[in-house]
């Protein structure tokens, strides 16, 4: 798995769990303590995300970090 694939998988999973929970990018960003545009960049695999922000997003989605990497 290369770095581009992991970013794509992560972004797709963030979008999947966010939309399943009917949460907007703005609401997820607010809950995670990040900017709304950052969530969009993550979902489009344009941003390399830190482990701290992965944890924040997983907590905001109320899921385990590993679910975002499957």
C-alpha positions as CSV (number, residue, x, y, z in Angstrom):
1,X,0.0,0.0,0.0
2,X,1.5,3.3,-1.0
3,X,1.0,6.7,0.6
4,X,-1.5,7.9,-2.1
5,X,-3.6,4.8,-1.6
6,X,-3.8,5.2,2.2
7,X,-4.8,8.8,1.9
8,X,-7.5,7.8,-0.6
9,X,-8.8,5.0,1.6
10,X,-8.8,7.2,4.7
11,X,-10.6,10.0,2.9
12,X,-13.2,7.7,1.4
13,X,-13.9,6.2,4.9
14,X,-14.2,9.6,6.5
15,X,-16.8,10.6,3.9
16,X,-18.6,7.2,4.2
17,X,-18.9,7.4,8.0
18,X,-19.8,11.1,7.9
19,X,-22.5,10.7,5.4
20,X,-23.9,7.6,7.1
21,X,-24.3,9.7,10.2
22,X,-25.8,12.6,8.3
23,X,-23.1,14.9,9.4
24,X,-21.9,17.9,7.3
25,X,-18.3,18.6,6.7
26,X,-18.7,21.7,8.8
27,X,-20.3,19.8,11.8
28,X,-17.6,17.1,11.6
29,X,-14.9,19.8,11.5
30,X,-16.4,21.6,14.5
31,X,-16.6,18.4,16.5
32,X,-13.0,17.4,15.6
33,X,-11.6,20.9,16.2
34,X,-10.4,21.4,12.7
35,X,-11.3,23.7,9.8
36,X,-14.1,22.7,7.4
37,X,-11.9,23.0,4.4
38,X,-9.5,20.5,6.0
39,X,-12.2,17.9,6.1
40,X,-12.8,18.4,2.4
41,X,-9.1,18.1,1.6
42,X,-8.9,14.9,3.6
43,X,-11.9,13.4,1.9
44,X,-10.4,14.3,-1.5
45,X,-7.0,12.8,-0.4
46,X,-5.3,16.1,-0.9
47,X,-4.0,16.4,2.6
48,X,-1.6,14.2,4.5
49,X,-3.2,14.0,8.0
50,X,-1.4,13.7,11.3
51,X,-2.0,11.0,13.8
52,X,-3.5,13.5,16.2
53,X,-6.0,14.7,13.7
54,X,-6.9,11.1,12.8
55,X,-7.7,10.5,16.4
56,X,-9.8,13.7,16.6
57,X,-11.8,12.7,13.5
58,X,-12.4,9.2,14.7
59,X,-13.6,10.5,18.1
60,X,-15.9,13.0,16.4
61,X,-17.3,10.2,14.3
62,X,-17.5,7.9,17.4
63,X,-15.6,5.1,15.7
64,X,-12.3,3.4,16.3
65,X,-9.3,4.7,14.3
66,X,-8.9,1.4,12.6
67,X,-12.3,1.7,10.9
68,X,-10.9,4.7,9.0
69,X,-8.0,2.7,7.6
70,X,-9.8,-0.4,6.4
